[in-house]
């Protein structure tokens, strides 16, 4: 660091420069007043374990604020204060190096090294500063895997499932990460044949699984030689030996009570059809695989198909039929046989059994034709009319079919039969000149035999139809007339069917006509002669019936026309029987029960009367108080049946019903009774 000073000389009185301006440079001489520093410390470094002596670890650098160009104030020298004898530091460069060989991470992983930087070239009186360098040893694969024990023992039940894990084993490796990765394998053939081992990379364990089923009765123990080998090897340390280890695992097989075992995985048996019930089919065999050799009992699964057709001997396993079997109905039967130990019935094993029903020649053959047998009118003698074939419900092993005409019948003058020796036969014409007009249908009996044992035969009658065939047709085809006849209906039959249809149609038309007449409704408006009485409408809006309106309407229906429908056929009131058709007698007083019955009868008649106009309806009158001087005429205000009616106000109601009132006016008692009857009816 320096300073610049400018100066000049001037006259004190005139203030004029007596000489040019001068420049002075003033330099500040440095002294050692700043110690070295490590601005980025402390530091971390790493070096592989087992590194050679002198391996560079880390370079450290210190700074000094003093002038490096003047003296030794900024000349730094490095030294190690802590970390010997493992590491050294170069005094000038500050490079830290290893000082010992074979430093093992597994023995010591971390080292703390203190480095000092001193100025004045390290001389006495110089200033110094220090920092810490944390050095770790990086792992390398210098340790092989090691099993904690040389011998292991493991118990495995013989019921262990194939493919499932039965045990685990683990070798230790002091290395880290990929250097500790390893694989396991079974080295001996005995163990490798029955067991497999896989490596769990996360836990670094060997998982032992079962390769084949175990059987305590055959082998009670297995010995496995298991080897653990490092996956990643470092050739620099091959001198340390092989990076693997071996141990022995002895597997003890535990005895488990097992279900019986059948000698076969499935059974196929056969039996002839039509064999009588109780016929022996075959035998199944199962044994207890345990050393105890418990006795086995047999049964048929009741839920299996065909269990009702077969039975099995519980001790021997012999299967027999319970009924005669028919191959044509079902050729194969499937059942399931169960075997269980007597000592432990809960241990059950199953085996499928298939029973084939062998064929017996018990069905006679019969002829089948693909189409109708048609004989053209222009057929020639020796011409093939049709090729016929036969079929049989029995097995095809019963041989081919043979055809012939019956020997006990005279020779057919019209047709003959030729056996084609291939289970078919040809029907041939023996003459020419067939005519549909002369004879339309011909019958030809044919006998067919099968080749089974015993030989069975049947006789079928072929129907041949003569018809004029279409020219140029590849197959004989009759015209419409022929097809009509082939349906089996004559002209007379068709006429009879047509007449029946016409009669049925006429009956339907007649029924519809009669029903439409019955359903015809009567007119709503009838002549004025049918008017019988007035209908009074009461508009009771408060306390009385002051406002009334009377009007005449036409009769609701023609009484003469409705009389037939009015009375119920299933109920006849005793009142009507007593009255007959006469007018009520003045002295007649009806009991309440009869009046109720009459009202109920009228309600039923009104409900059943479908021809009544819509205004023939039930009117409901609500009692709303006694505001009228005449009082209410509502039936709700009537006294009890046992009390007398007060009829003094009836005279104020207007004209009396002449047909009813005049005949009873002189007799007060009769008048009351008649009036009561009239009120109840309306």
Secondary structure, DSSP 8 states (H G I E B T S, - for coil): -EEEEEE--B-TTT--BSS--EEEEEE----S----B-TT-SEEEEEETT--TT-EEEE---B--S-TTSTTTT--EEEEEESTTTEEE-TTT-EEEE-SS---TTT--EEEEEEEEESGGG-TT--EEEEEEEEEEE--S----EES-SEEEEEEETT--TTSEEEEEEEE-SS-GGGG-EEEEE-SHHHHHHEEEEEETTTTEEEEEE-S---TTT-SEEEEEEEEEESS--GGGGGG--SEEEEEEEEEEE------EESSSEEEEEEETT--TT-EEEE--EE--STT---EEEEE-TTSTTTTTEEE-TTT-EEEESS---TTT-SEEEEEEEEEESS-TT-EEEEEEEEEEE--S-S--EEE-SS-EEEETT--TT-EEEEEEEE-SS-GGG---EEE--TTS---SSEEEEE-SSSEEEEEESSS---TTT--EEEEEEEEE-SSSS--EEEEEEEEEEE-B-TT-SS--B-HHHHHHHTT--HHHHHHHHHHHHHHHHHHHHHHHHHHHHT----SS--GGG---EEEEE---SS----EEEEE---SS-HHHHHHHHS-SS---HHHHHHTTS---TT----HHHHHHHHHHHHHHHHH-TTS-TT------------STT----GGG---TTS----TTGGGGSS--HHHHGGGSS-HHHHHHHHHHHHHH-
